Amino acid sequence: MLACNNAGYATYDRDTIGSQDICGPAYAPAFSLSQNSADILKALIAKGNGEAEIVLDVESIVTLDGSSQNIWGEIPGQTDEVIYFFAHYDGYYHSYFDDASGIGSMLAIAKAFAESGYVPDKTIRFVAHGSEEWGDSDTEYDWAIGAFKQITEVHPEWAEKAFAILNIDGMYPVKGHTAFSIAASYELQHFAEAIGVPLYEGSAYALEVTAPATCWTEDFSYGIAGVPAIVASHATPEEVYHATAYHSSMDNVVLGVDEAAWQMTLDLFVRYTEELDRLACRPMVFSSRFAEMADSYTGDANLGFDQAIAAAAALDARVAALNADYAAALDTGSDTATSLREEGIALNDVMFSIYRTIMQATTAFDWEDNVVFPFEVTFQNIEALRQSIACLESGDAATALDEWLYSVDYNWYAYDFSKATYDYMLDKMYVKAEGTWGEGMIRYPGENLWEVIHSLADKASEEGADFTEEIASLNESLSRQNDYAADLDSRLTQDLHAITAMLTDASN
């Protein structure tokens, strides 16, 4: 398969080559080429009445069962709590921005701290992950394998004493970028915003802070293990780099480096480090996640959001008061600083267990790798199926096809691909997630509507077409989705009840 990007990524110019593979099976090799090269091939094919014989002189080697290394070092602190810095050293092509610039930033910050003689309260650990861009085959979740293995197999004990993660994989200092973004765990969004946004005020740049962090970067597996993160991210609208050069042969200095923007990133992450290091306990606001969940929930059940929000708010208040008292004690040289710090360490241990439980109970993926709450996919499916059935009952197949069915799970693939391809992609997302960091993140198997969609496409232009069979099939899907919703309600009710109890105990 010869592939060429003609929109989105890898379109900096017509000689740009992009790597946007699906990491599929070994029997289906693929090769990327530029638009100019593709034009040459298409012209030859047109000239040869649909065929052209060419010599393809390339070297593209993929080896199986290789090994990758994660490299780390640290500045020892006075406690065994750890602030983590992440970047990844593997990349496509030159990978100047993604993520050699992140490695450069991380090492510059490490050098500055080390040479300044700064003695941190918390250990500052710098980790350069490998296998971030790719590390697994024939599964959707083929990236960030180095980080996944690190926190689940190599050093799972890291999670408990981790204070927070600072990940520099984004905020690319490309000339022309003025809008930058931080993605944070819901619980750290307030802290990231309060510290970061003022630093950019009055400058040529702007900073936004969003939540939650995505699964695109290597901090995700650590998050599921119980470690909150602050991540250099991609601004909206997309930056020049991300829209045209990401994962391409143009990820190099030709795009131009904005040294002032790079310095702003360094200043921001140094400031995050210093502020985190001055805290007695993690500056987490637990109520923010549950408030967002309550706003997103469109079901009828009483899952216990109000109780969770109230319990979380009480813990939020305790955390804020403890950190304020500790800061005052440090500023005045009070003897109470030591006891307050010890209280913070003890509370951090409790907060770790709470956060890990919350993450595992409330984190899910949709079929596009977006991080969502577990009920969101099912509720979207239910609405789309209801609307589709109503359209067909009124004889309107076109609206069912054009506006609703494509949004059910991964069924947009059914419109343009063979059933074999569609079935493969559905399995790749769900079944072949086993053993990866994506396992269990899509909560239920997808509704396979390939037959329905193609049947409706054939009948859409028929006047007075009979949609009885299609309606019956969609009603079966709707029934399953309603069962999934009931199961989710039951599970989340139990989870929120347990989490509320944990939050209440920790706030006292």
N, C-alpha and C positions, 0 to 999 in steps of 0.2 A: 504494500500500500504506500503510494507516494502522496504526501499531504502538504498542503500549502495554506498558510494563514492569509486570508484576504480581508479580515476585519478583526478588531480587538487587539489581542496580544500580537507581538512580533510583526508590527506593521510600520516600523520606523521609516523604512524606505523599501524599495522593491527588491533590494538585494539581502534583506534581513531574513535569517533563518530562525525558526522558532521550534521549541520542543514542548509540545502540548499533548504528550501521549496519554493513553489510557492504562498503560502498564498491563496490557492484556496477556493472553497466552503466548507461549513461545512459538506456536505454529503460525502466528499471524504477525510477521515482521512488518515494521513500518519505518519510513524514512521521510524526514522533512526536507523541503527545498524552498527556495525563495520564489517570489512572484515572477521575477524575470526568468528564472529557470523553468518555472511552470509554463510561462508563455511560449518558450522555445518548444517544449514538449507538445503543447496543444497545437502549435502551428505545424509541427511535423506530422501529428496525427491527422489534422485537417488536410494537409497536402497529400497524405498517403491513403486517402479514402477510409479513414478510421483506424489505420494501423501505422505504426512506425517502429523500425528496429533501430535501437540506439546502444551505445556503450556507456554504461554508468560507472564512472571512476570515482568511487567513494570508499571511505574506511569508517565504519561505524560498528564498534564491537561492544557487545553486552556479555558479561560473564556472570554465571550463576554461582551461588554459594561462596561469595567472597566475604571478606571481613572489613569492618570499619572500626575506627577508634573514636572514643570521646576523650578529649584532653582537658584536664582541669588543674587549677592551682588556686591558692587562697592566701588572703591576708588574715592571720589568726586574730580573733577577737578575745575579749575577756570572758565571754560565755560561749556555750556550744550552740547557741542559736545562730542561724545562717541567713544572710541576705545573698541571693543568687543572682549572678549576671549570666545571661545566655547570649550566644550568637552561633551561627553554624558556618563551618569552613568549607563545606562542599557546595558546588554550584554548577549551573549550566554555562558552557562557553567561558567567557572571561569572568563572569559573575562579579563584576566590579562592585555593583551596588547590592546585589542579592547573593551572598551576604558578606563579601569581603570588606565592605565599608563597615558593617556591623562588627566584624572581628577587629578591624582597626580601631573602632570606637571603644570597644570593650578593653582592648589592650592599652589604649591611651589612658583610659580611666584607671585601670589597674596600676599603670606606671605612675600616674599622678598621685594616687593614694600612697603607693609604696615610697616614692621619693619625698613626699611631704613629711614623712614620719608620723602620719596619722595612725593612732592606735584605736581601732574601732571597738565599740562595746560588743557588737556581734561579729562573728567571722564573716568575711566577704569572700565568697567562692565564685570563681570565674570558670565557666564551662563552655568549651567549644565543641558542639555536637557534630558528629558526622551523620551520614545517611539521613539528612533532613529533606533533601530534594527527592530522593528515591532510595528505597531499601527493601522493597518487597515486590513480588510479581503476582499478577492475576487476582488482584483485589483492589477495591476502591481506595483503601486506606494504606497507600504504598509509601507515603512520605512520613517524616518525623520518626523514623524507626529507631534512630540512634537515641533519641530522648526517651522513647517508649521503653526500650530495653534497659536504659540506664536506671529509670525509676521503678521498673517492675522486676528486673532481674539482677542487675549489677549492684545498685545501691538503693534498694527499697527503704532502707532505714533513714535515708536523707529526708524523707517527707516530714517526719514528726517534728524535727527541730528547724524546719525551714520557716523563716519569718515571712519572706515574700520573694517573688521572682521579678527581676528587671530584664526584659528581653529586647535586644536591639536587632530586630529583623523587620525593618520598615523605616519610615521617615527618611526615605532616600534623599541625600543632599544633591539633587539634580538641579542644574540651572533652570530657572523658570518655575520651580515649585515655591509656592508661598503659603499654601495651606497644608498643615501637618496634623497628624492624628495620633492619639494614644487610645488603645483598647485595653480595658481593665476588667477584672472580675467585678461583678456587681458590687461586692462588698468593699472593693478598693476604689471604686469610681470617684467617690467624694474626695478621698485623699488625693488621688492623682490629679483631679481637677483643681482642688484648692492650692496645691503646690505648683502645678504646671502652668495653668492658664495665665496667672499674673506675670510669669517670666517672659511671656511673649507680647504682653501689652506694650504698646508704644514702639514696637519693632516693625520691620517690614513683613513679618510673618504672623500667622494666626495658628492657634492650637485648639483642637476640640478633643474631648474625652468621651468615648463611647463605651457601652457595656452591652453584652458580655464580650470577652475575648473570643476569637474564633478558634476553629480547630486547625487553621492553616499553619500555625507555628508550633514549635516544639514544646511550649509550655503547657499545651493542652493535657498531655498525659500526666504531668505533674499536678495539674489542677484536679483531675479526677482522683489523684492520690491524696489530695488535701492541701495543696499549696496554692495560694492566690497569686495572681500575676498582674503586672503592668507591662504592656507590650507596645513597642514602636509599631505603628500601624499605617494603613493607607487612608489618605484623606478622601473625602467626597466633595465635589466630583473627583474622579480618579486623576492622579497626577500624570504628568507627561510621561514619566517612565513606565508606570504600571499599565498605561493604556497602549503603549507602542513598543516597548523594549523588554518587558518582563519575560524571563526565560528565553531570551533570544541572543543571537550573535551580536546584537548592538548593546548588550549590557557591558559597556566599557566607558572609558573617559571621553569618547567622542561626544557623548551627550552633554558633557560639561559638569564640573563639580562646583557647587556653591559653597565655598569655604565658610562663609558666615552662617549658613544654615546648618552645616556640619557642627560648627562651634556651638550653636544653640542646642543641638541634640546632646552634645557632650555636657554642657552646662546643666541641661534638664536632668539627665540621669545621675550626674554627680549630686545635684540637689535632692533628688529622690533618695539616693543612698544616705546622705547626711541626715535627712529628716527621719527616715526609717530607723537609722541607728540611734537616734535620740529618744526613741519611744520605748516605753516599758512593755507595751503589748501591741499586737497587730492592730492597725487603725481601721478595723473592719466595721462596716455598717450592715448588719445582717438583715435589717428590716427592708432594705431596698429591693432585694430579690423577691421577697414575698409580696411586697406591694406591686411589683411588676407582674408577678404571677397572677395576682388577684385581678389586675386590669386586663390581662390577656385571656383569662378563663371565661368562656361563654356558655358553660354548662349550667345545669340546674342544681347540682348537688352542693351541699354545704361541706366543703372539704376542710374547713378550719383555718382559712387564711387570716381571719381577724385575730384569732388566738395566737397564731404564729407571729403576726406582725407585732402584737402587743408584747409578747415574750421577747422577741428580737429587739424591740425598742428599749426594753429594760436593760438588756445586755449591752446594747449600743451606748446607753447612758453610763453604765459602769465603765466601759472601755474608755470613753471620752474623759470621764472624771479621773480615772487612774492615770491616763497619759498627761492630763493637765497638771495634776498634782506632782507627777514625776518631773515634768518640765520645770515647774516652779522650784522644786527641790534642787534640781541641777543648777538652775540659775542663781539660787541663793546659797548654794553649798550646804544645804541642810543635811543632817545625818539621816533623815528619813528616806533619802534617795535609794539607799541600799535595800531597805525593806520593801519599798515600793517596786523596785526592779524585781525582787524575788517574787512578789505578788504577781507581777506581770508575766514572769516566766511560767509560774504555775497556771495562770489563766490561759496563756498561750497553748499549753498542753491540752487544756479542755477545749479551747477554740479549734484546735486542729481536728479533734474528733468530730466536733459539730460540723465544721466546714466540709470535711470529707463525706460525712453522712448526707449533708445537703447536696453536694455536687453529684453524688451517685444516685440520689433520689429524684433530682429535679433537672438533670441534664439529658438532652436527647438531640438527635439530628433529624432534619428533614431529608428528603431524597436529593437535595442539592448541597449537602454538607454544611448547611447552616445550623448553628447551635440554637436550639429552641427548647421550650418546655415540653414535657412528654405528651401533653394533651393537644398541642397545637396541630400536629399532622393529622390526627384522627378527626378533630373538629373541622379542619379544612376539607378532608375527604367527605365527611358527612354532608356538609353544605354543598359541595360540588356534585355529589351523587343525587341529592334531593333535587337540585336545580336541573340536572340532566334528565332525571325521570319526569319531572314536570314538563320540560320541553318536549320530550318524546310523546307524552300523553296528549299534548296539544298538536302533535304532528310536526314539530320543529326539530329536525335532526341537525340542521346547520348550526343553530345556536348551541346545542348540546356539545357538538364537536368543537366549535370555534371558541367557546367561552368557558367550558366547564370540565370536560373529561380529560383534557391535557394536564390539568392541575392535580389529578388524583395520583398520588405517589409518583412513580417514574414513567407515567403513561405518555408523556410527550415523545418518548422514544418510539412508541407504537405507531405514530403517524407516518414516519418516514423510513422506518427500517423493517427488515424482515423479522419474522417471528423468532427465528433462531438468534438473531442479534439482540432483539428485545429481551428474550428469556435470559441470554447471557448477561446482559447489563443488570437485569433485576437480581440475578443470583450474585453477581459481583458486588452489589451494594449490600446485600443482606446475608446470604449463605456464606459467601467467601470473606465475610468480615471476621469469621471465627479465628481467634488467635492474634488479632490485631487490636490496636487501640480503639477501633471503631466497633468492636463486638458489643452488641446489645444497645448501641446508641440509636439505631432505628428499631423501635420497640416491637413492631409487628411486621409480618411479611406483606409485601405489596399486593394491591389488587391488580391482577393481571387482566387488563381490559383489551388486549390486542384484538381478540376475535370480535368483540363488540364494536370497537372503533372502526375496524375495516368493514364490518357488515354495514354499519351506519354510513360510512363513506360511499359504499356502493349504492345505498338506498336513498341518500340525501336528496338527489334530484328527481326521485320518483314521486309523482303526484299520488297522494293517497296511500303511501307505503305503509305496510303493517310492521310496527315496531314491538309486537308482543313479546317476542323472544328476547330482544335486547332489554326491554323493560324488566322482564323477569330476572335476567342475569344481573342487572344493576341493582335490583331489589335484594338479591342474595348478597351482593357486595355491601349494600347499605346495612343489612342485618348484621353482617360480620363487624362492620365498623362501629355500629351501636354496641355490640358486645365488647369490642375493644375499649370503647369509651366507658362502659360500666366497670370493666376491669381496672382501667386507669383511675377512675374515681375511687374505687375501693382501695387500691394500692396507695394512692396519694393521701387519702384520708388517714390511713394507718401511719404512713411516713411522716406526715405533718404533725400528727399527734405525738409521735416519738420525738421528733425534732423540737416541738414546742416544750416538751418536758426537759430536754437537754438544755435548751435556751433558758428556761426558768431556773433550773439548778445553777447554771453558770452566772446568772445575774444576781444571785443572792450572796 
